[in-house]
C-alpha cells in the first residue's frame, strides 16, 4: 500500500469516498452524540469540485482539501479501518503539504473535534501545531496549522 498513487477522485469514486468516510468516522457517533460532519458532506459535489484525492484500489484513504487565499484547508482525511496503521494517513498528509506547496500556499490548516483525541496525538507528530481551541455551536474544535517553510 505504501507505493500506491494518490490521485484526484472521479465520479466513479463517489461511492467509495462515502464508504471510506463512513467507515473511518462511524465509531465517533456514540462518543460525539451526533454524526461527524464528514459523514454528512455532499461527496458528489466535493468530487466534482476537484477537492477529493484518493489512494488505493479499492480506495483505502482520502483527503478533501479547499484552496484558500493564504493556506490550504484540509477539510477531511479518512483512512478505512482495515488500512489504518499502514502509513496511509501519513502519505496523505505529506501529499496535502506537497499540494499546498505546488500552489504557492505557505501553510496547511485543519481542525479536529476535541473528543477525537486520537487525532490530537497524530497531527503534532507530522509537525502540526495547535493554534487555538474554539467552540463553534455544538462543536469543540482544536485548530491546527503547519507552516511550509
C-alpha positions in Angstrom: 0.0 0.0 0.0 2.9 2.4 0.6 3.7 2.9 -3.1 0.2 3.5 -4.3 -0.5 6.7 -6.0 -2.7 9.5 -4.7 -5.0 10.7 -7.5 -7.9 13.1 -8.0 -11.2 11.3 -7.3 -13.6 10.9 -10.2 -17.4 10.3 -10.4 -16.8 6.6 -10.2 -15.1 7.0 -6.8 -18.0 8.8 -5.0 -19.5 5.6 -3.5 -16.0 4.6 -2.2 -15.4 8.1 -0.8 -18.6 7.8 1.1 -17.9 4.2 2.2 -14.4 5.0 3.5 -15.5 8.2 5.2 -18.4 6.4 6.9 -16.1 3.5 8.0 -13.5 5.9 9.3 -15.9 8.1 11.3 -18.7 5.7 12.4 -17.0 4.8 15.7 -17.2 8.5 16.7 -21.0 8.8 16.5 -21.5 7.4 20.1 -18.7 9.5 21.5 -19.9 12.7 19.9 -23.6 12.1 20.4 -24.1 13.0 16.7 -22.9 12.1 13.2 -19.5 13.6 12.5 -19.6 16.3 9.8 -17.5 14.5 7.2 -20.2 11.8 7.1 -22.8 14.4 6.2 -20.9 16.1 3.4 -22.0 16.1 -0.3 -19.3 13.8 -1.6 -20.6 14.1 -5.2 -20.2 17.9 -5.1 -16.8 17.7 -3.4 -15.5 15.2 -6.1 -17.0 17.4 -8.9 -15.2 20.4 -7.4 -11.9 18.6 -7.6 -11.4 18.7 -3.8 -11.1 15.0 -3.2 -8.0 12.9 -3.7 -7.9 9.1 -3.1 -5.4 6.3 -2.7 -5.8 2.6 -3.0 -7.6 0.1 -5.3 -10.1 -0.3 -3.8 -9.9 3.2 -2.2 -8.4 2.9 1.3 -7.9 6.6 2.1 -8.8 10.1 1.0 -8.4 13.7 1.7 -10.7 16.6 1.0 -9.0 20.0 0.6 -10.0 23.6 -0.2 -7.6 26.1 -1.6 -7.9 29.4 0.3 -6.2 32.7 -0.3 -3.4 32.2 2.2 -3.5 28.5 3.0 -4.7 25.0 2.0 -7.6 23.9 4.3 -7.6 20.1 5.0 -11.3 19.6 5.4 -11.2 15.8 5.8 -8.7 13.0 6.0 -10.1 9.5 6.2 -8.5 6.0 6.2 -10.5 2.9 6.1 -10.1 1.0 9.4 -8.7 -2.0 7.5 -5.9 0.1 6.2 -5.1 2.0 9.4 -1.6 1.6 10.8 -0.1 1.0 7.3 1.2 4.6 6.7 -1.7 5.7 4.5 -2.6 8.7 6.7 1.0 9.9 6.8 1.3 9.6 3.0 -2.0 11.6 2.6 -0.7 14.3 4.9 2.5 14.6 3.0 0.5 14.8 -0.2 -1.6 17.6 1.2 1.6 19.5 2.1 3.1 19.0 -1.4 -0.2 20.0 -2.9 -0.1 23.3 -0.9 3.5 24.0 -1.8 2.7 23.4 -5.5 0.1 26.1 -5.3 2.4 28.5 -3.5 0.5 28.3 -0.3 2.5 28.8 2.9 0.6 26.6 5.3 -2.0 23.8 5.8 -4.8 24.3 8.3 -7.2 21.9 9.7 -9.3 21.2 12.8 -10.5 18.2 14.7 -13.2 17.7 17.3 -11.7 17.8 20.8 -13.4 14.5 21.5 -11.4 12.8 18.7 -8.4 12.6 21.0 -6.6 10.1 18.7 -6.2 12.8 16.1 -4.6 15.1 18.7 -1.8 12.6 19.1 -1.2 12.2 15.3 -1.1 15.8 14.0 1.8 17.0 16.2 3.9 14.0 15.0 3.7 15.5 11.5 4.7 19.0 12.5 1.2 20.5 13.1 0.9 23.0 15.9 -2.2 23.9 17.9 -3.4 27.4 17.0 -6.5 27.5 19.2 -9.3 25.6 20.7 -12.7 27.1 20.0 -16.3 26.1 20.4 -18.4 26.6 17.2 -22.0 25.8 18.0 -22.2 22.2 19.3 -18.6 21.5 18.3 -15.5 21.9 20.5 -12.7 22.1 17.9 -8.9 22.1 18.1 -7.4 24.1 15.2 -4.0 23.2 13.8 -1.6 24.6 11.2 1.6 23.5 9.6 3.8 26.2 8.1 5.5 25.1 5.0 8.8 26.9 5.1 
